[in-house]
Every structure is written in C-alpha cells, then in structure tokens.
Amino acid sequence: MTPRPKRLLIVSQSHLARGGVESELATLCRELPRHGWDVCLGLARGRRFHDPEAFRREHPGIRIDALTPASETREGR
C-alpha cells in the first residue's frame, strides 16, 4: 500500500506577486512535493489589491486556491 502524501495548506496575502516572502513561498510550493508533500497555496482575494491571479502568472505551475473572505475588509482578509 502506497502511503498517502502529507498535506499542507499555506495561507497568505496576495498583495504582492514578487518579493522575498513571495519567492520563498513559491520555492516551498515547488520543492516540498519532492519530499512527499501535497502543497496548496491559499491566497486571499480582494476587490482591488489582493489578486491571486497575478501571483499565479508570476509563479506558474504552483497549485493556488483563491480565498474569498466573507468580508473584504482588512480584517476579513
């Protein structure tokens, strides 16, 4: 029987598609599957500044789920 992969959901803001933290998140999402992890990056979606699609364009090949908050306020994100 094949062991099930360990699952990891990383949740973050999506205000920026580039930068130090964003690059580290992208690296984690690319490298962890090689070590048996099933990784998904959950990015907050907002009306204006938080755009998971911009992150997806900057970092193709990463599994991303856009998280739409119940309220689009700063606190909701």
Secondary structure, 3 states (H helix, E strand, C coil): CCCCCEEEEEEECCCCCCCHHHHHHHHHHHHHHHHCEEEEEEEECCCCCCCHHHHHHHCCCCCEEEECCCCCCCCCC
